[in-house]
C-alpha cells in the first residue's frame, strides 16, 4: 500500500483559545505528509480567535459556529466536511 497517496483529514475544535489553536494548526501543517485536509471549527464566543485565524494565510477550512454549541457539535460539523 502506498501511504503517500492517502489523504488525512484533521479536525481541530477550539473555544476561546486563539494562541493554542494557532500552535495546533502549525503542528498539523508541519507534518511531512502532504495530503492533509485541515478543518478548524471555532466554537468561541469571542472575536479574537476568528481574527487571528483569518489574518493568517493558512491552508485550512475555517468554520465559525453561529453560537457556542459545544465540542461534540463542533466535531460533528468537522466530520460533515470530510
VMD Tcl script that draws the C-alpha trace (Angstrom):
set ca {
  {0.00 0.00 0.00}
  {1.35 3.41 -0.99}
  {0.71 5.66 2.00}
  {1.74 8.82 0.16}
  {-1.48 8.65 -1.86}
  {-3.71 8.58 1.23}
  {-5.42 11.76 2.35}
  {-5.64 12.64 6.01}
  {-8.30 14.89 7.47}
  {-7.56 16.72 10.69}
  {-10.36 18.42 12.62}
  {-9.43 20.96 15.27}
  {-12.13 22.34 17.54}
  {-11.46 25.42 19.61}
  {-13.17 27.71 22.08}
  {-11.63 31.00 23.23}
  {-8.04 29.76 22.87}
  {-6.59 31.75 19.96}
  {-2.93 31.20 20.90}
  {-3.31 27.46 21.42}
  {-5.29 26.88 18.24}
  {-2.56 28.59 16.22}
  {0.01 26.25 17.80}
  {-2.19 23.25 16.93}
  {-2.62 24.48 13.35}
  {1.13 24.97 12.90}
  {1.75 21.49 14.31}
  {-0.54 19.93 11.72}
  {0.95 21.98 8.88}
  {4.49 20.95 9.84}
  {3.78 17.26 9.28}
  {5.68 15.59 6.48}
  {2.57 14.07 4.94}
  {1.50 16.48 2.19}
  {-2.13 15.42 1.68}
  {-3.72 16.86 4.80}
  {-7.12 18.50 4.82}
  {-7.28 20.76 7.88}
  {-10.65 21.84 9.22}
  {-10.94 24.26 12.16}
  {-14.28 24.62 13.93}
  {-14.47 27.71 16.12}
  {-16.97 27.49 18.99}
  {-15.68 30.71 20.59}
  {-17.84 33.49 21.89}
  {-15.04 35.99 21.32}
  {-13.92 37.56 18.04}
  {-10.23 37.20 18.79}
  {-9.89 33.59 17.64}
  {-11.58 34.29 14.31}
  {-9.48 37.40 13.67}
  {-6.23 35.60 14.46}
  {-7.01 32.71 12.12}
  {-8.36 34.86 9.30}
  {-5.36 37.23 9.49}
  {-3.06 34.34 8.64}
  {-2.84 32.89 5.15}
  {-3.33 29.27 6.16}
  {-4.36 26.29 4.01}
  {-7.41 25.28 6.01}
  {-11.18 25.38 6.06}
  {-12.43 27.62 8.86}
  {-15.96 27.32 10.22}
  {-17.36 29.55 12.96}
  {-20.40 28.29 14.88}
  {-23.23 30.82 14.95}
  {-23.34 30.36 18.74}
  {-21.44 28.27 21.24}
  {-22.71 24.71 20.84}
  {-20.06 22.53 22.49}
  {-17.26 20.24 21.45}
  {-19.42 17.33 20.26}
  {-21.43 19.55 17.94}
  {-18.25 21.14 16.59}
  {-16.62 17.76 15.92}
  {-19.73 16.61 14.07}
  {-19.63 19.75 11.92}
  {-16.00 18.97 11.13}
  {-16.81 15.36 10.26}
  {-19.53 16.53 7.87}
  {-16.84 18.46 5.96}
  {-14.57 15.44 5.41}
}
mol new
graphics top color blue
foreach p $ca { graphics top sphere $p radius 0.5 }
foreach p [lrange $ca 0 end-1] q [lrange $ca 1 end] { graphics top cylinder $p $q radius 0.2 }
display resetview
